[in-house]
Amino acid sequence: MDTTPRIGILSAMHDEIDALLKLLTNVDQKTKGKRTYYTGTLFNKKVVLVFSRWGKVASTMTTTQLINDYNLSELIFTGVAGGLQSDLNIGDIIVGDKLYQHDLDASPLFPKFHIPLLNKAEINTAYSGKLLKATETFLHHFKQHLDDSTIATFKLEQPKVRIGTILSGDQFISSSDKINSLLSEIPTAQCVEMEGAAVAQVCYEYNIPFSIIRTISDKANDNATLDFPKFAKEVASLYAAGILEAYFEMD
């Protein structure tokens, strides 16, 4: 086990941490379970970066390996998500405060969404207030991090950030009917993705402080964009770099 205290940074897609990897110095890497773990220094912090691949099983496996192999002081998951609320736009940012597995239903043995044996449906994050401030700092000058053509392509004129509930499940949500169904059961939900709540459960059970940051890449409806790699690499990855730079400087 690497005994150096490190901040773990996790994404589901390589493109989502592309900018962070380019900024990483003193890099070492190890491959295990078909994942590559990159250790090094990022904005004067010791970190370990890895992309988990899509879905709850993949992210659970990666998070568990990350915790067991590295001495994590905290874990941050960053990436894209589909917006659920009508006032969210592409490029907006959600800092998670509660995570639900929207496809978990062990009823009638347990209430819907409840995690068996943990006796709770939602997992709370650790540093949402601090991350909110860091994101606000980044958004004040986000245009310095992105080129004009990217801003124009994705119409990123006035992105906003809010703290809110994030839903996770092994489904790609791309219909208005499904959005309405999710919101009827969890009205506070802001966005939906495929990994965050699984990562949250692992961190909760291992007592590792964690945070989830999601950039809205689409409206999770019938018009959901399919160009995730482009958005992840040219927007979400650069967002993550700018937000984490501000976050690490707050210590």
The 8 nearest C-alpha neighbors of each residue, nearest first, counted from 0:
[[1, 68, 69, 2, 67, 70, 3, 66],
 [0, 2, 69, 3, 68, 70, 4, 5],
 [3, 1, 70, 0, 4, 69, 5, 68],
 [2, 4, 1, 70, 5, 69, 45, 71],
 [5, 3, 70, 71, 72, 2, 45, 6],
 [6, 4, 46, 71, 45, 72, 70, 3],
 [5, 7, 46, 73, 71, 72, 74, 47],
 [6, 8, 74, 47, 46, 48, 75, 71],
 [9, 7, 48, 75, 74, 76, 47, 6],
 [8, 10, 76, 49, 50, 48, 75, 77],
 [11, 9, 50, 77, 12, 76, 78, 51],
 [10, 12, 52, 51, 50, 53, 78, 13],
 [13, 11, 14, 15, 10, 50, 52, 51],
 [12, 14, 15, 50, 16, 17, 11, 10],
 [15, 13, 232, 17, 12, 16, 231, 228],
 [14, 16, 236, 231, 13, 12, 78, 232],
 [15, 17, 19, 236, 14, 18, 13, 20],
 [18, 16, 14, 20, 19, 15, 236, 13],
 [19, 17, 21, 236, 20, 16, 237, 240],
 [20, 18, 22, 16, 21, 17, 240, 23],
 [19, 21, 23, 17, 22, 18, 16, 48],
 [20, 22, 18, 19, 23, 17, 24, 16],
 [23, 21, 19, 20, 24, 18, 41, 42],
 [24, 22, 20, 41, 40, 21, 39, 19],
 [23, 25, 40, 26, 39, 22, 41, 21],
 [26, 24, 39, 40, 27, 23, 38, 41],
 [25, 27, 39, 24, 38, 23, 37, 28],
 [26, 28, 38, 37, 39, 25, 29, 36],
 [29, 27, 37, 36, 38, 35, 26, 30],
 [28, 30, 36, 35, 31, 37, 27, 34],
 [31, 29, 35, 34, 36, 33, 28, 32],
 [30, 32, 33, 34, 35, 29, 36, 64],
 [31, 33, 34, 30, 61, 35, 64, 60],
 [34, 32, 31, 30, 35, 51, 61, 36],
 [35, 33, 31, 30, 32, 36, 49, 51],
 [34, 36, 30, 29, 49, 37, 28, 31],
 [37, 35, 49, 29, 28, 48, 30, 34],
 [36, 38, 28, 48, 47, 27, 49, 35],
 [39, 37, 47, 27, 26, 46, 28, 48],
 [38, 40, 26, 25, 24, 46, 45, 23],
 [39, 41, 45, 24, 44, 23, 43, 46],
 [40, 42, 23, 44, 43, 45, 46, 22],
 [41, 43, 44, 244, 40, 247, 248, 23],
 [44, 42, 41, 40, 45, 247, 248, 46],
 [45, 43, 41, 40, 42, 46, 247, 5],
 [46, 44, 40, 5, 39, 6, 41, 43],
 [45, 47, 6, 5, 39, 7, 38, 40],
 [46, 48, 38, 7, 37, 8, 6, 5],
 [49, 47, 8, 37, 36, 9, 7, 38],
 [50, 48, 36, 9, 35, 51, 37, 8],
 [51, 49, 10, 11, 9, 13, 12, 52],
 [50, 52, 11, 58, 61, 57, 10, 49],
 [53, 51, 11, 12, 57, 50, 58, 54],
 [54, 52, 11, 57, 193, 51, 58, 194],
 [55, 53, 193, 194, 57, 169, 56, 58],
 [54, 56, 194, 58, 197, 57, 59, 193],
 [57, 55, 59, 58, 54, 60, 197, 194],
 [58, 56, 60, 59, 54, 55, 52, 51],
 [57, 59, 51, 61, 55, 60, 56, 194],
 [60, 58, 56, 62, 61, 57, 198, 197],
 [59, 61, 57, 63, 58, 62, 56, 64],
 [62, 60, 58, 64, 51, 63, 59, 65],
 [61, 63, 65, 59, 64, 60, 58, 66],
 [62, 64, 66, 60, 65, 61, 59, 67],
 [65, 63, 67, 61, 62, 66, 68, 60],
 [64, 66, 62, 63, 68, 67, 69, 61],
 [67, 65, 63, 64, 69, 68, 62, 71],
 [66, 68, 64, 65, 69, 63, 0, 70],
 [69, 67, 0, 65, 66, 64, 1, 70],
 [70, 68, 1, 66, 71, 0, 65, 67],
 [69, 71, 4, 2, 5, 3, 1, 72],
 [72, 70, 5, 73, 6, 4, 69, 7],
 [71, 73, 6, 5, 4, 70, 207, 74],
 [74, 72, 208, 6, 71, 209, 207, 7],
 [73, 75, 7, 209, 6, 8, 208, 210],
 [74, 76, 210, 8, 209, 211, 7, 9],
 [77, 75, 9, 211, 10, 8, 212, 210],
 [78, 76, 212, 10, 213, 211, 9, 75],
 [77, 79, 213, 15, 10, 214, 235, 212],
 [78, 80, 214, 213, 215, 216, 235, 231],
 [81, 79, 215, 192, 191, 213, 216, 214],
 [82, 80, 219, 217, 218, 191, 190, 215],
 [81, 83, 190, 218, 215, 219, 84, 87],
 [84, 82, 190, 189, 178, 218, 85, 81],
 [83, 85, 86, 189, 87, 82, 190, 188],
 [84, 86, 87, 83, 82, 88, 218, 189],
 [87, 85, 84, 88, 83, 82, 189, 91],
 [88, 86, 85, 84, 82, 91, 89, 83],
 [87, 89, 91, 90, 86, 215, 218, 82],
 [88, 90, 215, 216, 91, 217, 87, 153],
 [89, 91, 215, 158, 155, 214, 88, 216],
 [92, 90, 158, 159, 215, 89, 88, 160],
 [93, 91, 214, 160, 213, 215, 159, 90],
 [94, 92, 213, 161, 162, 160, 212, 95],
 [95, 93, 162, 212, 211, 127, 161, 163],
 [96, 94, 163, 211, 164, 162, 97, 165],
 [95, 97, 124, 163, 123, 164, 127, 162],
 [98, 96, 123, 164, 122, 95, 121, 165],
 [97, 99, 196, 165, 122, 121, 166, 164],
 [100, 98, 166, 121, 196, 101, 167, 120],
 [101, 99, 167, 103, 102, 168, 196, 166],
 [100, 102, 103, 168, 99, 166, 167, 112],
 [101, 103, 168, 100, 104, 169, 112, 167],
 [104, 102, 112, 100, 101, 105, 111, 113],
 [103, 105, 111, 112, 106, 102, 113, 110],
 [104, 106, 109, 108, 107, 111, 103, 110],
 [107, 105, 108, 109, 110, 104, 111, 112],
 [106, 108, 109, 105, 110, 111, 104, 113],
 [107, 109, 106, 105, 110, 115, 111, 104],
 [110, 108, 106, 107, 105, 113, 111, 115],
 [111, 109, 106, 113, 112, 107, 105, 108],
 [110, 112, 104, 113, 106, 105, 109, 103],
 [111, 113, 103, 120, 104, 100, 101, 110],
 [114, 112, 120, 119, 111, 110, 115, 109],
 [113, 115, 117, 120, 119, 118, 116, 112],
 [114, 116, 117, 113, 118, 109, 105, 119],
 [117, 115, 118, 114, 119, 113, 109, 120],
 [118, 116, 119, 115, 114, 113, 120, 204],
 [119, 117, 116, 114, 115, 113, 120, 109],
 [120, 118, 113, 117, 121, 114, 122, 115],
 [119, 121, 113, 112, 114, 99, 122, 118],
 [120, 122, 99, 98, 119, 97, 123, 113],
 [123, 121, 98, 97, 199, 124, 200, 99],
 [124, 122, 97, 96, 121, 98, 125, 199],
 [123, 125, 96, 210, 209, 97, 126, 127],
 [126, 124, 208, 209, 210, 127, 123, 96],
 [125, 127, 129, 128, 130, 210, 124, 209],
 [126, 128, 130, 129, 131, 96, 125, 94],
 [129, 127, 131, 130, 126, 132, 162, 125],
 [128, 130, 132, 131, 126, 127, 133, 246],
 [129, 131, 133, 127, 132, 128, 134, 126],
 [130, 132, 128, 134, 129, 133, 127, 135],
 [133, 131, 135, 129, 130, 134, 136, 128],
 [134, 132, 130, 246, 136, 245, 131, 135],
 [135, 133, 137, 131, 242, 136, 132, 130],
 [134, 136, 132, 138, 137, 133, 131, 139],
 [137, 135, 133, 134, 139, 138, 132, 245],
 [136, 138, 134, 135, 139, 242, 141, 140],
 [139, 137, 141, 135, 140, 136, 134, 158],
 [138, 140, 137, 136, 141, 135, 142, 134],
 [139, 141, 138, 142, 137, 143, 136, 144],
 [142, 140, 138, 143, 144, 137, 139, 145],
 [143, 141, 145, 144, 140, 146, 150, 147],
 [142, 144, 141, 140, 145, 146, 147, 137],
 [143, 145, 142, 141, 237, 146, 241, 140],
 [146, 144, 142, 143, 149, 147, 150, 141],
 [145, 147, 149, 148, 150, 144, 142, 143],
 [146, 148, 150, 149, 151, 145, 142, 152],
 [147, 149, 151, 150, 146, 152, 145, 153],
 [150, 148, 152, 151, 147, 146, 153, 145],
 [149, 151, 155, 147, 148, 154, 153, 152],
 [150, 152, 154, 148, 149, 153, 147, 155],
 [153, 151, 149, 150, 154, 148, 155, 147],
 [152, 154, 155, 151, 150, 149, 89, 90],
 [155, 153, 151, 150, 152, 156, 89, 149],
 [156, 154, 150, 153, 90, 157, 158, 151],
 [155, 157, 154, 158, 150, 151, 90, 153],
 [158, 156, 155, 159, 91, 138, 90, 154],
 [159, 157, 91, 90, 155, 156, 160, 138],
 [160, 158, 91, 92, 157, 161, 138, 90],
 [161, 159, 92, 93, 91, 135, 134, 158],
 [160, 162, 93, 94, 163, 92, 159, 131],
 [161, 163, 94, 95, 93, 96, 127, 131],
 [164, 162, 95, 96, 189, 161, 94, 93],
 [163, 165, 188, 97, 189, 95, 96, 98],
 [166, 164, 98, 190, 188, 95, 191, 189],
 [165, 167, 191, 99, 98, 101, 100, 190],
 [168, 166, 193, 100, 192, 196, 191, 194],
 [169, 167, 193, 102, 170, 100, 101, 192],
 [168, 170, 193, 54, 55, 171, 167, 102],
 [171, 169, 168, 172, 193, 192, 102, 54],
 [170, 172, 173, 169, 192, 193, 168, 219],
 [173, 171, 219, 170, 174, 177, 220, 178],
 [172, 174, 220, 219, 221, 223, 171, 175],
 [175, 173, 220, 221, 176, 177, 172, 178],
 [174, 176, 220, 178, 177, 179, 221, 173],
 [177, 175, 179, 174, 178, 180, 220, 181],
 [176, 178, 180, 179, 174, 175, 181, 172],
 [179, 177, 175, 181, 180, 176, 182, 83],
 [180, 178, 182, 176, 177, 181, 183, 175],
 [179, 181, 177, 183, 178, 182, 176, 184],
 [182, 180, 178, 184, 183, 179, 185, 177],
 [181, 183, 186, 185, 179, 184, 180, 178],
 [182, 184, 180, 181, 186, 185, 179, 178],
 [183, 185, 182, 181, 186, 180, 179, 187],
 [186, 184, 182, 187, 188, 183, 181, 164],
 [187, 185, 182, 188, 183, 184, 181, 189],
 [186, 188, 185, 164, 189, 163, 182, 84],
 [189, 187, 164, 186, 165, 185, 190, 182],
 [190, 188, 83, 164, 84, 165, 163, 82],
 [191, 189, 82, 83, 165, 81, 188, 80],
 [190, 192, 166, 81, 80, 167, 165, 82],
 [193, 191, 167, 80, 194, 166, 81, 168],
 [192, 194, 167, 168, 54, 169, 55, 195],
 [195, 193, 55, 54, 197, 167, 58, 196],
 [194, 196, 198, 197, 167, 199, 193, 211],
 [195, 197, 199, 98, 198, 167, 99, 100],
 [198, 196, 200, 199, 55, 195, 194, 59],
 [199, 197, 195, 201, 196, 200, 59, 202],
 [200, 198, 196, 202, 197, 201, 203, 195],
 [201, 199, 203, 197, 202, 198, 204, 196],
 [200, 202, 204, 198, 203, 199, 205, 197],
 [203, 201, 207, 205, 199, 200, 204, 206],
 [202, 204, 206, 200, 201, 205, 199, 207],
 [203, 205, 201, 206, 202, 200, 207, 199],
 [204, 206, 202, 203, 207, 201, 66, 200],
 [207, 205, 203, 204, 202, 208, 201, 209],
 [206, 208, 202, 205, 73, 209, 203, 72],
 [209, 207, 73, 125, 74, 206, 202, 210],
 [208, 210, 74, 73, 125, 75, 124, 207],
 [211, 209, 75, 124, 125, 126, 76, 74],
 [210, 212, 76, 95, 75, 77, 94, 213],
 [213, 211, 94, 77, 93, 76, 95, 78],
 [214, 212, 79, 78, 93, 92, 80, 77],
 [213, 215, 92, 79, 91, 90, 80, 235],
 [214, 216, 80, 89, 90, 91, 81, 82],
 [215, 217, 89, 79, 80, 81, 214, 90],
 [218, 216, 81, 223, 219, 89, 215, 224],
 [217, 219, 82, 81, 220, 223, 83, 216],
 [220, 218, 81, 173, 223, 172, 217, 82],
 [221, 219, 174, 173, 175, 223, 222, 218],
 [220, 222, 174, 173, 223, 175, 219, 218],
 [223, 221, 220, 224, 218, 173, 219, 217],
 [224, 222, 219, 217, 220, 221, 218, 173],
 [225, 223, 226, 217, 222, 227, 216, 218],
 [224, 226, 227, 223, 228, 217, 222, 229],
 [227, 225, 224, 229, 228, 230, 231, 216],
 [226, 228, 230, 229, 225, 231, 224, 216],
 [229, 227, 231, 230, 226, 232, 14, 15],
 [230, 228, 232, 227, 231, 226, 233, 234],
 [231, 229, 227, 234, 233, 232, 228, 235],
 [232, 230, 235, 15, 228, 229, 14, 234],
 [231, 233, 14, 236, 229, 230, 15, 234],
 [232, 234, 230, 231, 229, 236, 235, 237],
 [235, 233, 230, 237, 236, 231, 232, 238],
 [236, 234, 231, 238, 237, 15, 214, 239],
 [235, 237, 15, 239, 232, 16, 18, 238],
 [238, 236, 240, 239, 234, 235, 18, 241],
 [237, 239, 235, 241, 236, 240, 242, 234],
 [240, 238, 236, 242, 237, 241, 243, 235],
 [241, 239, 237, 243, 238, 242, 19, 244],
 [240, 242, 244, 238, 239, 243, 137, 237],
 [243, 241, 239, 245, 134, 244, 137, 240],
 [244, 242, 246, 245, 240, 241, 247, 239],
 [243, 245, 241, 247, 242, 246, 42, 240],
 [244, 246, 133, 248, 242, 243, 247, 241],
 [247, 245, 243, 133, 249, 248, 244, 242],
 [248, 246, 244, 249, 245, 243, 250, 42],
 [247, 249, 245, 246, 250, 244, 42, 243],
 [248, 250, 246, 247, 245, 133, 129, 244],
 [249, 248, 247, 246, 245, 129, 44, 244]]
